[in-house]
Amino acid sequence: MSGSFHCFLSKSGRKRRRKLNPLGDDAESSSESENEVPCSPPFDPEDLTLPGPSFQPVEETTSSPPISPDVLEHLDFDGGVQLFNPLSDESDVSSTTSEDAVSFDESIVDNIEPPDLVEPTDPCVRMEKFLTDWAFESNASHKQLSLLCQGLVDNHPECFLKLHRDARTYFKTPRGKLKTRDMGALNSSTPGRYFHISIIKQLITLLPLLPASVTVLKLIFYMDGLPLIKGGTNELWPILMKLILENIICKIMPVSLFYGPSKPADNVEFLDEFMEELKVLCTDGLEFNGTRYEVIVAGFGFDTPAKAFVLGIIYPNAYFSCPRCKIEGEDWQIATVRGQNVKISHKRVFLDTKCSERTDDEFRSRSDEKHRPVDRECPLVAIESLDMVRSIILDYQHLVLLGSMKYFMTLWFGTEPSQFKVSAGAKLRVCKGIRKFHSDVPCEFARQKPRELKVLSYWKATEFRFFLLYLGPILLKGVLDPLKYDHFLMLHLAIRILVSRKHCSDPQQVEYARSLLISFVESAPQIYSETIMVLNLHCHIHLADDIQYFQQFFPGCTLDTLSTFVADDFMQQMKKLSRAHSKKLEQVGLRIAEAFLSDYMQKKRVVHVTEDVKFKDIHNDGPLSLDCTDPQYRSIIFPSYKISTSRVADSCCILDSGSMEVEIMCIENVASHEQSKKEVVIGRIFKGLRDLYKLGDCNSSSYGIFSANHLSTDLEVRSVTQIMGKYVCFNDNDLDGFFLFPLIHTLG
């Protein structure tokens, strides 16, 4: 990085102006007025118009005190996982560091209007709208957009003379300080900064985008920390909110932010304003545009350390640290011998699987002080409707994917010495298998090419998920001995059941998954060693409890519904919202404000899932069967997946054959039936279907998992309405066979 660029990133706008103009800010402001460069006007809350209808405050009742005005005196904004992808990576931070700006006011949310869906007629206004949308979509920085606009004006003044030249005008960057306050940070004399955004303000800007039939708002909150700078010690701790509705996908929303040298020192202080709002919402609901909405807090999601911090319970290395049962851990000494050196380490293990469960009453009354010490508080107990045991989600992303799967795969394929490590030849076969199946990954997966085992320590949770649910049963067969392979299949099948909406709606399937997980945990000490029985592995026996409990809030919910995947994705996008090393919290807050003020971004907050099927990419290349004619298509777009003849990996589906026989087709063309004029698919049927594996009395075919010998030689024609879901097909050219897995989220 060049010296000038480094200086540009690290110095505030005021310091740069003083360095470039020693005469001071007064001289600079006069010179700016002479240049007459269009910029954002001074911030006036009464002049600011936001998307959405007007806000009606919650009526006061005698059952609970009104929300303090201080809670609402903050900036409104938008949020969501995809919402933050196109945000600008701010380079010019002068707007974030202005010291003479006014504070934001809650009147900013008054007289809000819905996003403007009418195209402007003025060519200059249309161009500015295009540039704004382009900047959000392409993740352009303020500097890039300003340079582009200045270049257009300089080179084509006859067309773009009236065009604004400052990016802050396009992004509607507010000219004010975020109303932040100091907050203590753990093990640090330097305080952090806290910014409360408001649950109410997030909800009232979201409600105009929802159908009128929605009157109950069921919320899940996530809390965790992340560093904004790679290798840095400072952490951003957001509180994130997710609204879950049937057939409607709402982007995740941040409701408060803390940034400091470490996590907050006091969980009570950290959650104070958040809890003040939440208690009133849970008691009185939310009134908006004449409609009263019931607000239900369904649960909270954390990783294990964040859970201990927020709930005020002991950390996971303690004896009574299980959040669901009263098991007492045991202290094991482990001797590691390397040459003449012997290292003694201690590990807390949890061997029992049949301990009594914790209850909400016991948590609130502190009946077990070894689990919830008397000197630690839990602000969440103020929500009377919240079950303090079962409402706290066990996140399978951290427990299973980044926990058990990473641990076992490191035992088998890692670089450290291990008695359970497979041979070099077996590891090579797995590596070749991963490379061989690169081209067979459907477009629905974020990572199209699974990485090899040599970078196993860098694998993400989605890669472990793909290996557990799809690749593992194929590649580990013959690599692990039968006992370890069956042990892996227990976890594989249990998680497949618990991430399938179809199976999670069946109580018998949930109970079967529970029994598999209990067997998986109980057999682990015999197959491997008692030393692997840490709290992470023990908590697997409680995963099915979450599915049973949260069905009352979200029918058909799965582990993916409750997982922290969306929260972690969102937090990774928040890292892109700041580039300068100073004023991190202010930069993130202003980038969020820009997204909130953008019509383009506001339209992305809610996605309505419909049953519509679309046909795209017209062609006339064939193949065609008898009674089939044009138009022909290459792609069929379903609500949750895509069928495409352009890639074999995206062309496999399961059909409703009208009988007990299973039909899985590799589609080669989409055409129209000559007589009925309805769309049909033309392709070949997989023949010789058989079980890929057997686990006790359970056959893999019971869950739609097959191996196949070959494809039919003749083309078959089926109606598009017979397509029931998409399949993942791994083509093994060496064995001239196929391995078929249902794409889980597409079935039921």
C-alpha positions in Angstrom: 0.0 0.0 0.0 1.4 3.4 -1.0 2.1 5.9 1.7 -0.4 8.4 0.4 -3.2 5.8 0.2 -2.4 4.7 3.8 -2.6 8.3 4.9 -5.9 8.7 3.1 -7.4 5.7 4.9 -6.1 6.5 8.4 -6.5 10.3 8.7 -9.9 11.9 9.5 -11.4 14.4 7.0 -10.7 17.4 9.3 -7.0 16.5 9.7 -6.6 16.1 5.9 -8.3 19.5 5.4 -6.0 21.1 7.9 -2.9 19.6 6.3 -4.0 20.6 2.8 -5.2 24.1 3.9 -3.3 25.6 6.8 -5.6 28.7 6.8 -8.2 26.6 8.6 -11.7 25.5 8.1 -13.1 28.9 7.5 -11.0 29.5 4.5 -11.8 26.0 3.3 -15.5 26.5 3.6 -15.4 29.8 1.7 -13.4 28.2 -1.1 -15.9 25.4 -1.3 -18.8 27.9 -1.6 -16.9 29.5 -4.5 -16.5 26.2 -6.3 -20.3 25.5 -5.9 -19.8 21.7 -5.9 -23.3 20.2 -5.2 -23.3 18.3 -1.9 -25.7 17.1 0.7 -27.6 20.0 2.4 -27.3 20.4 6.2 -29.1 17.7 8.0 -32.7 18.6 8.9 -34.9 15.8 10.2 -38.1 17.6 9.1 -36.9 17.7 5.5 -35.8 14.0 5.4 -38.2 11.6 3.7 -37.7 7.8 4.2 -39.5 4.9 2.6 -42.5 3.6 4.5 -45.6 5.0 6.1 -45.8 7.2 9.2 -45.0 5.9 12.6 -47.6 5.7 15.3 -46.1 5.2 18.8 -47.2 2.4 21.1 -50.0 3.4 23.4 -49.0 3.7 27.0 -50.6 1.2 29.4 -50.5 0.7 33.1 -48.9 -2.7 32.7 -45.5 -1.4 31.7 -43.7 1.9 31.4 -43.4 3.6 28.1 -40.1 3.4 26.2 -37.8 6.2 27.2 -37.4 8.9 24.5 -33.6 8.5 24.8 -34.1 5.0 23.3 -35.6 6.4 20.1 -33.3 9.3 19.5 -31.1 7.5 17.0 -30.7 6.9 13.3 -33.1 4.7 11.3 -31.7 2.3 8.7 -32.2 -0.9 6.8 -30.6 -4.3 7.3 -30.3 -7.8 5.8 -27.8 -10.3 4.7 -28.0 -9.5 1.0 -28.9 -5.9 1.8 -25.3 -5.2 2.8 -23.6 -7.0 -0.2 -23.9 -4.0 -2.5 -23.1 -1.3 0.0 -20.3 1.1 -0.7 -16.9 0.4 0.9 -16.5 4.0 2.2 -13.1 5.6 1.5 -13.8 9.3 2.0 -14.6 9.4 5.7 -15.0 13.1 6.0 -18.7 12.8 6.5 -18.2 10.3 9.3 -15.8 12.4 11.3 -17.3 15.9 11.1 -17.2 17.4 14.6 -19.7 20.2 14.1 -22.6 18.0 13.0 -25.9 17.9 14.9 -27.4 14.8 16.6 -30.0 12.7 14.9 -33.6 13.0 16.1 -36.5 10.6 16.2 -38.6 12.8 14.0 -36.5 11.3 11.2 -39.1 8.5 10.9 -42.1 10.8 10.6 -44.0 11.1 7.3 -42.2 8.2 5.7 -43.3 7.2 2.3 -43.1 3.9 0.5 -40.3 3.3 -2.0 -40.8 5.3 -5.2 -41.7 2.8 -7.9 -42.5 5.4 -10.6 -39.7 6.1 -13.1 -38.8 9.8 -13.3 -39.3 11.6 -16.6 -36.4 14.1 -16.3 -33.4 12.7 -18.0 -31.0 14.1 -15.4 -33.0 12.6 -12.6 -33.2 9.3 -14.3 -29.4 9.4 -14.7 -28.9 10.1 -11.1 -31.2 7.3 -10.1 -29.3 5.0 -12.4 -25.9 6.0 -10.8 -27.3 5.5 -7.3 -28.6 2.1 -8.1 -25.4 1.2 -9.9 -23.3 2.3 -6.9 -25.2 0.1 -4.5 -25.3 -2.8 -6.8 -21.6 -2.7 -7.7 -20.4 -1.8 -4.2 -18.8 1.4 -5.4 -17.2 3.6 -2.9 -17.9 7.3 -2.4 -14.7 8.2 -4.0 -15.4 6.1 -7.1 -18.8 7.5 -7.6 -17.7 11.1 -7.1 -14.9 10.6 -9.7 -17.3 9.1 -12.2 -19.8 11.9 -11.8 -17.0 14.6 -12.1 -15.7 12.9 -15.2 -19.1 12.8 -16.8 -19.6 16.5 -16.1 -16.1 17.5 -17.4 -16.2 15.4 -20.5 -19.9 15.8 -21.5 -21.1 19.1 -20.0 -23.8 19.4 -22.7 -25.4 16.2 -21.2 -24.4 16.1 -17.6 -23.9 19.7 -16.5 -26.7 19.5 -13.9 -25.5 16.2 -12.5 -24.5 16.2 -8.9 -20.8 15.6 -8.4 -20.6 14.4 -4.7 -21.4 10.8 -3.9 -22.9 11.8 -0.5 -25.8 13.4 -2.4 -26.6 10.1 -4.2 -26.2 8.0 -1.1 -28.1 10.6 1.0 -25.4 10.4 3.7 -26.8 12.1 6.8 -24.7 15.0 8.1 -24.7 14.2 11.8 -23.0 12.3 14.5 -24.4 9.0 15.6 -25.7 9.3 19.2 -23.3 6.9 20.8 -22.2 6.5 24.4 -19.2 5.1 26.2 -19.4 1.5 27.5 -16.9 -0.5 29.4 -14.9 -3.2 27.7 -13.7 -6.4 29.3 -10.1 -6.4 30.5 -9.4 -3.0 29.1 -9.1 0.5 30.5 -10.2 2.0 27.2 -14.0 2.1 26.9 -15.9 1.0 23.8 -18.8 2.8 22.1 -22.4 1.7 22.0 -25.0 2.8 19.4 -28.7 1.7 19.9 -30.7 1.6 16.7 -34.1 0.6 18.0 -36.2 -2.5 17.4 -39.3 -0.4 16.9 -37.7 1.7 14.1 -36.6 -1.4 12.3 -40.1 -3.0 12.5 -42.1 0.1 11.5 -40.0 0.4 8.3 -40.5 -3.3 7.5 -44.3 -3.5 8.2 -45.3 -1.6 5.0 -43.6 -4.2 2.9 -45.5 -7.1 4.5 -49.1 -8.4 3.7 -52.0 -7.0 5.7 -52.6 -10.5 7.0 -49.4 -10.5 9.1 -50.4 -9.4 12.6 -48.0 -11.5 14.7 -44.3 -10.8 14.6 -42.1 -13.8 15.8 -38.6 -12.7 16.4 -35.2 -14.4 16.9 -32.2 -12.4 18.1 -28.5 -13.2 17.6 -25.5 -11.8 19.4 -21.8 -12.4 18.7 -18.6 -10.5 18.1 -16.2 -10.1 15.2 -13.1 -8.1 14.5 -13.5 -5.5 11.8 -9.8 -5.5 11.0 -8.0 -8.7 10.2 -5.5 -9.3 12.9 -6.9 -6.5 15.1 -8.1 -6.8 18.7 -11.1 -4.5 18.5 -14.4 -6.2 18.2 -17.9 -5.2 16.8 -20.7 -6.8 18.8 -24.1 -6.3 17.0 -27.5 -7.4 18.2 -29.3 -8.8 15.2 -33.0 -9.5 14.7 -34.7 -11.9 12.3 -38.4 -12.0 11.6 -39.6 -15.4 10.4 -42.8 -15.6 8.4 -44.4 -18.3 6.3 -43.5 -17.9 2.5 -41.8 -14.5 3.2 -38.1 -14.1 3.6 -37.1 -11.0 5.6 -33.6 -9.8 5.7 -31.8 -9.8 9.0 -31.8 -6.4 10.8 -29.3 -5.0 13.3 -30.8 -3.3 16.3 -27.7 -2.2 18.2 -23.9 -2.0 17.9 -21.0 -2.1 20.3 -17.4 -1.5 19.2 -14.5 -1.7 21.5 -11.1 -3.2 22.4 -12.9 -6.4 23.6 -16.4 -7.6 24.2 -18.6 -5.5 26.6 -17.5 -5.8 30.2 -21.1 -6.0 31.6 -23.9 -7.8 30.0 -26.5 -5.8 31.9 -25.2 -2.5 30.6 -24.8 -3.9 27.1 -28.5 -5.1 26.9 -30.0 -2.2 28.9 -31.6 -0.1 26.1 -32.4 -3.3 24.1 -34.2 -4.9 27.0 -36.1 -1.6 27.8 -37.7 -1.7 24.3 -38.2 -5.4 24.2 -40.1 -5.6 27.5 -42.6 -3.1 26.3 -43.0 -4.7 22.9 -43.6 -8.1 24.5 -46.2 -6.7 26.9 -48.1 -4.2 24.8 -47.3 -5.1 21.2 -46.8 -2.6 18.5 -49.5 -0.3 17.0 -48.9 0.9 13.5 -51.3 2.4 11.0 -54.3 1.4 13.1 -53.2 -2.2 13.4 -51.9 -3.7 16.6 -49.2 -6.3 16.1 -48.4 -9.0 18.7 -44.6 -9.3 19.2 -43.3 -12.7 20.3 -39.7 -13.4 21.2 -39.2 -17.0 20.1 -35.6 -17.4 21.0 -32.0 -16.2 21.1 -29.0 -17.7 19.2 -25.4 -17.5 20.3 -22.2 -19.5 20.0 -21.1 -21.1 23.4 -18.9 -18.3 24.7 -21.5 -15.6 23.8 -24.2 -17.7 25.4 -22.3 -17.8 28.7 -21.7 -14.1 28.6 -25.3 -13.0 27.9 -27.0 -15.6 30.1 -24.6 -15.1 33.0 -23.8 -18.8 33.3 -20.5 -20.6 33.7 -18.3 -21.0 30.6 -18.0 -24.3 28.7 -14.9 -25.6 30.5 -16.7 -25.8 33.8 -18.2 -28.9 35.5 -21.9 -27.9 35.2 -21.7 -26.0 31.9 -24.4 -27.9 29.9 -27.2 -25.4 29.3 -29.9 -28.2 28.9 -29.2 -30.9 31.5 -27.6 -31.3 34.9 -24.7 -33.5 33.8 -21.5 -33.1 35.8 -18.3 -33.0 33.8 -15.2 -35.1 34.8 -11.6 -33.9 34.7 -9.3 -36.1 32.6 -5.6 -35.9 32.4 -4.1 -36.5 29.0 -0.4 -37.3 28.6 1.1 -36.4 25.2 4.5 -38.0 24.5 6.8 -36.5 21.9 10.2 -38.0 22.0 11.5 -37.6 25.5 9.0 -34.9 26.4 5.8 -35.7 28.1 3.1 -33.0 28.3 0.2 -33.4 30.8 -3.0 -31.5 29.8 -6.5 -31.5 31.4 -9.8 -31.8 29.6 -13.4 -31.6 30.8 -15.4 -34.6 29.5 -19.1 -35.3 29.7 -19.8 -39.0 29.4 -23.5 -39.4 30.6 -26.4 -39.0 28.3 -29.3 -39.7 30.7 -29.3 -36.7 33.1 -32.3 -34.7 34.3 -33.2 -31.7 32.3 -32.9 -28.1 33.4 -36.1 -26.0 33.6 -37.1 -22.4 33.2 -38.2 -22.1 36.9 -34.9 -23.5 38.1 -32.9 -21.1 36.0 -34.9 -18.0 37.2 -34.7 -19.1 40.8 -30.9 -19.9 40.6 -31.5 -23.4 42.1 -28.2 -24.5 40.6 -25.6 -21.9 41.6 -22.9 -24.0 40.1 -24.4 -23.4 36.7 -25.7 -19.8 37.2 -23.5 -18.2 39.9 -25.1 -15.6 42.2 -22.7 -12.9 41.1 -23.8 -13.0 37.5 -26.9 -11.4 36.1 -29.1 -12.3 33.1 -31.1 -9.4 31.7 -33.2 -11.8 29.6 -35.2 -13.0 32.6 -37.2 -9.8 32.4 -39.1 -11.4 29.5 -41.6 -13.5 31.3 -42.8 -15.4 28.2 -39.2 -16.6 27.4 -38.2 -20.1 28.4 -34.7 -19.5 29.7 -33.6 -23.0 28.8 -35.4 -24.1 25.7 -35.6 -20.7 24.0 -31.8 -20.5 23.9 -30.9 -22.1 20.5 -28.3 -24.8 20.2 -26.6 -23.7 17.0 -25.7 -26.7 14.9 -23.3 -24.7 12.8 -20.9 -24.4 15.7 -21.8 -27.7 17.4 -21.8 -30.0 14.5 -20.2 -28.4 11.5 -17.4 -26.3 13.0 -17.3 -28.7 16.0 -17.7 -32.4 15.5 -17.2 -32.5 11.7 -14.0 -30.4 11.9 -12.7 -32.4 14.8 -13.3 -35.8 13.3 -12.0 -34.8 9.8 -8.9 -33.4 11.5 -8.4 -36.8 13.3 -8.7 -38.7 10.0 -6.9 -36.3 7.6 -5.0 -33.8 9.7 -1.3 -33.2 9.9 -1.0 -33.8 13.6 -0.1 -37.3 14.8 -3.2 -39.4 15.6 -3.9 -43.1 16.1 -7.1 -42.6 14.1 -5.4 -41.0 11.0 -6.1 -42.9 7.7 -3.3 -44.0 5.4 -1.7 -41.7 2.9 -3.3 -43.7 0.1 -6.7 -43.4 1.6 -6.3 -39.7 2.0 -5.2 -39.4 -1.6 -8.4 -41.2 -2.8 -10.6 -38.8 -0.9 -8.7 -35.8 -2.4 -9.1 -37.2 -5.9 -12.8 -37.8 -5.2 -13.3 -34.2 -4.1 -11.6 -33.0 -7.3 -13.5 -35.4 -9.5 -16.9 -34.1 -8.2 -16.1 -30.4 -8.7 -18.3 -30.2 -11.8 -21.2 -32.0 -10.1 -22.0 -29.3 -7.6 -25.4 -27.6 -8.4 -25.7 -23.8 -8.6 -27.7 -23.6 -5.3 -24.5 -24.1 -3.3 -22.5 -21.0 -2.5 -19.1 -22.8 -2.9 -19.1 -24.4 -6.3 -15.8 -26.1 -5.9 -15.1 -28.0 -2.6 -11.6 -27.3 -1.4 -9.1 -30.1 -0.9 -8.0 -31.7 2.4 -4.7 -29.9 2.4 -6.6 -26.7 3.4 -8.9 -28.5 5.8 -8.1 -26.1 8.6 -9.5 -23.2 6.4 -12.7 -24.9 5.5 -15.9 -22.9 6.2 -19.1 -24.3 7.8 -20.8 -24.6 4.4 -18.0 -26.9 3.2 -18.3 -29.1 6.3 -22.0 -29.2 5.7 -21.6 -30.2 2.1 -19.2 -33.0 3.0 -21.5 -34.2 5.9 -24.7 -34.3 3.9 -23.5 -35.2 0.4 -19.9 -36.1 -0.2 -19.0 -38.0 3.0 -21.1 -41.1 2.5 -19.5 -41.6 -0.9 -15.8 -40.7 -0.2 -15.5 -42.3 3.3 -16.8 -45.7 2.2 -13.8 -48.0 2.1 -11.6 -45.3 3.7 -12.9 -45.6 7.2 -13.3 -49.0 8.8 -16.9 -50.2 9.0 -17.4 -49.2 12.6 -16.2 -45.6 12.1 -18.1 -45.4 8.8 -21.4 -46.4 10.5 -20.6 -44.0 13.3 -20.3 -41.2 10.7 -23.5 -42.3 9.0 -25.4 -41.8 12.3 -24.5 -38.1 12.3 -25.0 -37.8 8.5 -28.6 -39.2 8.6 -29.6 -37.5 11.8 -28.6 -34.1 10.5 -30.2 -34.8 7.1 -33.5 -35.4 8.9 -33.2 -32.3 11.1 -32.5 -29.9 8.2 -35.3 -31.3 6.1 -38.6 -29.4 6.4 -40.5 -32.5 5.3 -38.9 -34.8 8.0 -39.0 -32.1 10.7 -42.8 -31.9 10.3 -43.0 -35.6 11.2 -42.6 -36.3 15.0 -41.6 -39.9 14.4 -38.7 -38.7 12.2 -37.6 -36.2 14.8 -37.5 -39.0 17.4 -35.5 -41.2 15.1 -33.0 -38.4 14.6 -32.8 -38.0 18.4 -32.1 -41.7 18.8 -29.4 -41.6 16.1 -27.7 -38.6 17.9 -27.8 -40.4 21.3 -26.3 -43.5 19.7 -23.7 -41.3 18.0 -22.6 -39.7 21.3 -22.8 -42.9 23.4 -20.7 -45.0 20.9 -18.0 -42.3 20.4 -15.9 -43.2 23.5 -15.8 -46.9 22.5 -14.8 -46.1 18.9 -12.4 -43.3 19.6 -11.6 -42.3 23.2 -13.3 -40.8 26.3 -11.2 -37.7 25.8 -13.3 -36.6 22.8 -16.4 -36.3 24.9 -16.3 -32.6 25.4 -19.4 -30.4 26.0 -19.6 -29.7 22.2 -20.2 -33.4 21.4 -22.4 -33.9 24.4 -24.8 -31.2 23.3 -25.6 -33.2 20.1 -28.2 -35.2 22.1 -30.2 -32.0 22.7 -30.4 -30.9 19.1 -33.7 -32.6 18.4 -35.2 -30.8 21.4 -35.0 -27.5 19.5 -37.0 -28.8 16.6 -39.7 -30.0 18.9 -39.9 -26.8 20.9 -39.8 -24.3 18.0 -42.5 -26.0 16.0 -45.0 -24.0 18.1 -43.6 -20.8 16.6 -42.4 -21.9 13.2 -44.2 -25.1 11.9 -41.8 -27.2 9.8 -38.8 -25.3 11.2 -35.4 -27.0 10.7 -31.9 -26.6 12.2 -31.2 -24.2 9.3 -34.2 -22.1 10.3 -32.7 -21.6 13.7 -29.0 -21.6 12.9 -26.6 -18.6 13.0 -25.7 -18.9 9.3 -27.7 -15.8 8.4 -26.3 -13.8 11.3 -22.7 -14.8 10.5 -23.2 -14.0 6.8 -24.6 -10.6 7.8 -21.7 -9.8 10.2 -19.2 -10.7 7.4 -20.9 -8.1 5.2 -20.6 -5.5 8.1 -16.8 -5.8 7.8 -17.1 -4.3 4.4 -18.9 -1.2 5.7 -15.8 0.6 6.9 -12.4 1.1 5.4 -10.7 3.8 7.4 -9.1 2.7 10.7 -10.7 5.4 12.8 -14.4 5.9 13.6 -15.3 2.4 12.8 -18.7 2.5 14.6 -19.6 5.7 12.9 -18.7 4.4 9.5 -20.8 1.3 9.9 -23.7 3.4 11.2 -23.7 5.8 8.3 -23.4 3.0 5.7 -26.4 1.4 7.3 -28.2 4.7 7.2 -27.5 5.1 3.5 -29.0 1.7 2.8 -32.1 2.6 4.8 -32.5 5.8 2.8 -32.2 4.1 -0.6 -35.3 3.1 -2.5 -33.2 0.5 -4.3 -32.1 -1.2 -1.1 -35.5 -0.9 0.6 -37.1 -3.1 -2.1 -34.6 -5.9 -1.2 -35.7 -6.1 2.4 -38.5 -8.6 1.8 -38.7 -11.5 -0.6 -42.2 -13.1 -1.2 -41.9 -16.8 -2.0 -44.5 -17.7 -4.6 -45.4 -20.9 -6.4 -44.8 -19.4 -9.8 -42.7 -21.4 -12.3 -40.8 -19.4 -14.9 -39.3 -20.6 -18.2 -36.2 -18.9 -19.5 -33.5 -19.0 -22.3 -35.5 -19.8 -25.4 -33.6 -21.9 -28.0 -34.2 -24.3 -30.9 -31.3 -26.7 -30.6 -33.4 -29.7 -29.4 -33.5 -32.6 -28.8 -37.2 -33.1 -29.4 -39.4 -36.2 -29.1 -42.6 -37.0 -30.9 -45.5 -34.7 -30.1 -43.1 -32.0 -28.8 -42.5 -28.7 -30.4 -41.4 -25.1 -29.9 -40.9 -23.0 -27.8 -38.0 -24.7 -26.2 -36.2 -23.5 -23.0 -33.0 -24.2 -21.3 -34.0 -23.2 -17.8 -37.0 -23.7 -15.4 -37.0 -21.4 -12.4 -38.9 -22.8 -9.3 -39.3 -20.8 -6.1 -36.4 -22.5 -4.3 -34.3 -24.0 -7.1 -33.4 -23.9 -10.7 -33.4 -26.7 -13.4 -31.0 -26.0 -16.3 -30.0 -28.1 -19.3 -26.8 -26.0 -19.7 -25.1 -27.9 -16.9 -25.6 -31.6 -16.1 -25.2 -30.7 -12.4 -28.4 -28.6 -12.6 -30.4 -31.0 -14.7 -31.4 -33.8 -12.3 -34.8 -34.0 -10.7 -37.2 -36.5 -9.1 -40.6 -37.0 -10.8 -44.0 -37.9 -9.5 -44.5 -41.2 -11.4 -47.9 -41.9 -9.9 -46.8 -45.2 -8.6 -44.4 -46.6 -6.0 -41.5 -46.6 -8.5 -39.0 -43.8 -8.1 -38.2 -41.9 -11.2 -35.1 -39.6 -11.3 -34.5 -37.9 -14.6 -31.5 -36.1 -16.2 -33.3 -33.4 -18.3 -31.9 -32.6 -21.7 -34.5 -30.2 -23.0 -37.7 -28.3 -22.0 -40.3 -28.0 -24.7 -44.1 -27.8 -25.3 -46.5 -30.6 -25.9 -48.0 -30.3 -29.4 -51.5 -31.2 -28.4 -51.9 -29.9 -24.8 -49.6 -26.9 -25.4 -48.2 -27.4 -21.9 -44.6 -27.5 -21.0 -42.8 -30.8 -20.8 -39.3 -32.0 -19.9 -37.3 -34.4 -22.2 -34.6 -36.5 -20.7 -33.3 -39.9 -19.6 -34.3 -41.9 -16.5 -31.7 -43.3 -14.1 -31.8 -47.1 -14.1 -30.7 -49.7 -11.6 -31.5 -47.7 -8.5 -30.3 -49.2 -5.3 -29.4 -48.2 -1.7 -26.1 -46.3 -1.3 -25.8 -47.5 2.3 -27.6 -49.3 5.1 -27.6 -48.2 8.7 -29.1 -50.9 10.9 -32.6 -51.5 9.7 -32.7 -48.2 7.8 -32.0 -48.1 4.0 -30.8 -44.9 2.3 -33.5 -45.3 -0.3 -36.0 -44.4 2.5 -34.5 -40.9 2.4 -34.2 -40.7 -1.4 -30.5 -41.5 -1.5 -29.5 -44.0 -4.3 -26.7 -45.2 -6.4 -27.6 -45.9 -10.1 -26.0 -48.0 -12.8 -26.8 -46.1 -16.0 -29.1 -43.8 -17.8 -31.9 -45.0 -20.2 -30.9 -45.0 -23.8 -34.3 -43.7 -25.0 -35.5 -40.2 -24.3 -38.6 -39.9 -22.0 -41.2 -37.1 -21.9 -42.8 -36.0 -18.6 -44.9 -33.0 -17.7 -43.2 -30.1 -15.8 -45.9 -30.5 -13.1 -44.5 -33.9 -12.3 -41.2 -32.4 -11.0 -41.1 -32.8 -7.2 -37.6 -31.5 -6.4 -34.0 -31.3 -7.5 -31.3 -33.9 -7.1 -27.5 -33.8 -6.7 -25.9 -36.3 -9.0 -22.3 -37.3 -8.6 -21.0 -39.0 -11.7 -18.3 -41.6 -11.0 -16.6 -42.2 -14.4 -14.2 -44.8 -12.9 -17.1 -47.0 -11.9 -19.5 -45.9 -14.6 -22.1 -45.2 -12.0 -24.0 -42.4 -10.3 -24.7 -41.3 -6.7 -28.0 -39.5 -6.2 -28.9 -37.3 -3.2 -32.0 -35.1 -2.9 -31.3 -31.4 -2.6 -32.7 -31.1 0.9 -34.4 -27.7 0.8 -36.3 -28.5 -2.5 -38.3 -31.4 -1.1 -41.3 -30.5 1.0 
